[in-house]
Amino acid sequence: MSEYKEYLDRRSQEPTYANTFDLPSIVMPDNGNSMDAKHMKSIGYKYRIESQHVDRDHPTAWWWHDMKLFERVKERIEGKGFAFTSNIQTL
């Protein structure tokens, strides 16, 4: 049997993702800190901050559009185990 059977048996309306953050979609985590800043700016992101999770080897950058939004979700991100390691950067 195919190792992808579980995926292929899903109906199109069923989500294929798991372990998502309870955050608005306009705050995007960048696990591994690999996204290009010029590209992120071109698609509308205005701010960035770096963080480190206690259980991960690689840093995570966070991208978002609005400072008011970040103030609302900052505590929730920290509650997920992330510690901010840089100052907020404006793109």
C-alpha positions as CSV (number, residue, x, y, z in Angstrom):
1,M,0.0,0.0,0.0
2,S,1.2,3.5,-0.8
3,E,2.8,5.4,2.1
4,Y,0.7,8.4,0.9
5,K,-2.6,6.6,1.3
6,E,-3.7,8.6,4.3
7,Y,-3.0,11.8,2.4
8,L,-4.7,10.6,-0.8
9,D,-7.8,9.4,1.0
10,R,-8.5,12.9,2.4
11,R,-11.4,14.9,1.1
12,S,-10.5,18.2,-0.4
13,Q,-12.2,20.2,2.4
14,E,-10.2,18.4,5.1
15,P,-7.1,20.3,6.2
16,T,-3.7,18.6,5.6
17,Y,-1.8,20.6,8.3
18,A,-1.4,20.1,12.0
19,N,0.2,21.8,15.0
20,T,-0.6,25.3,13.8
21,F,-0.2,28.4,16.0
22,D,-3.2,30.1,17.5
23,L,-2.2,33.4,15.7
24,P,-3.7,35.5,13.0
25,S,-2.5,34.5,9.6
26,I,-0.9,37.9,9.0
27,V,1.8,37.0,11.5
28,M,4.0,34.5,9.8
29,P,6.7,32.3,11.4
30,D,9.8,31.7,9.3
31,N,11.3,28.5,10.8
32,G,15.0,28.4,10.0
33,N,15.0,32.1,9.3
34,S,15.4,31.6,5.6
35,M,13.0,34.0,3.9
36,D,14.5,36.8,1.8
37,A,13.7,40.3,3.3
38,K,13.3,41.9,-0.1
39,H,10.7,39.3,-1.1
40,M,8.9,39.6,2.2
41,K,8.7,43.4,1.8
42,S,7.4,43.0,-1.8
43,I,4.5,41.0,-0.5
44,G,3.6,43.5,2.1
45,Y,5.4,42.6,5.3
46,K,6.8,45.6,7.2
47,Y,8.4,44.2,10.3
48,R,10.6,41.3,11.4
49,I,12.0,40.0,14.7
50,E,14.1,36.9,15.4
51,S,13.5,34.4,18.1
52,Q,14.7,31.1,19.4
53,H,12.6,28.2,20.7
54,V,14.0,26.1,23.5
55,D,13.3,22.8,21.7
56,R,14.7,23.8,18.3
57,D,18.2,24.1,16.9
58,H,17.4,26.8,14.3
59,P,16.1,30.3,14.9
60,T,12.6,31.5,13.8
61,A,12.0,34.9,12.4
62,W,8.5,36.4,12.7
63,W,7.1,38.6,9.9
64,W,4.0,40.9,10.2
65,H,2.3,43.9,8.8
66,D,1.2,46.1,11.7
67,M,2.8,47.1,15.1
68,K,-0.6,47.0,16.9
69,L,-1.0,43.4,15.8
70,F,2.4,42.4,17.1
71,E,1.6,43.9,20.5
72,R,-1.5,41.7,20.6
73,V,0.3,38.5,19.7
74,K,3.8,39.0,21.3
75,E,2.8,37.4,24.6
76,R,1.1,34.4,22.8
77,I,4.3,33.8,20.8
78,E,6.4,33.8,24.0
79,G,3.8,31.5,25.5
80,K,4.6,29.0,22.8
81,G,8.2,28.8,24.1
82,F,9.9,31.4,21.8
83,A,12.3,34.0,23.2
84,F,13.0,37.0,21.1
85,T,16.7,37.4,20.3
86,S,16.7,40.7,18.3
87,N,15.0,44.0,18.2
88,I,12.2,44.7,15.8
89,Q,13.5,45.4,12.3
90,T,11.6,47.7,9.9
91,L,11.8,46.6,6.3
